[in-house]
Amino acid sequence: DRGHVNVGGEGWGLCNQAEAHRLVMSNGTDTLTFRDPVTFAPTGSVTVHMNGAPVTMINELECAGGVVWANIWQTDRIVRIDPTNGQVTGVVDAAGLLDRSRYPDADVLNGIAAIPGSDRLLITGKQWPTSFEVRFVPARDAP
């Protein structure tokens, strides 16, 4: 069937890196696999690392602005990945977004979506009652 492709292993996240004419796929490991957007055939991969150590449990992905944003499964962290070399170039702590005491049934952070034409993203999670519009900015040192 033209609309289906069988892929071995697991698929945790997928985003379209349109400027590079490829899809980026995660599978819970420290590897991002690049795929052809038409055939879904693998075209390469990159190992994700931070400070020389592999970054695993890469989950939901969003391609925006030449980088890959990814949440790390079972955490409130989102990482910014340079897809050319796999280097984590930023870490976002999203722990304060949802008041878990008000929403005890809310599960893990698991949603990132770029808002086209802006520098903002939507962040949400499994069984979260809302999404949050955010803009990531570099942290400032305390005075």
Buried (B, 14 or more C-beta within 10 A) or exposed (E): EEEEEEEEEEEBBBBBBEEBEBBBBBBBBBBBBBBEBEEBEEBEEBEBBBEEEEBEBBBBBBBBEEBBBBBBBEBBBBBBBBBEEBBBEBEBEBEEBBEEEEBEEBEBBBBBBBEEEEEBBBBBBEEBEEBBEBEBEEEEEEE
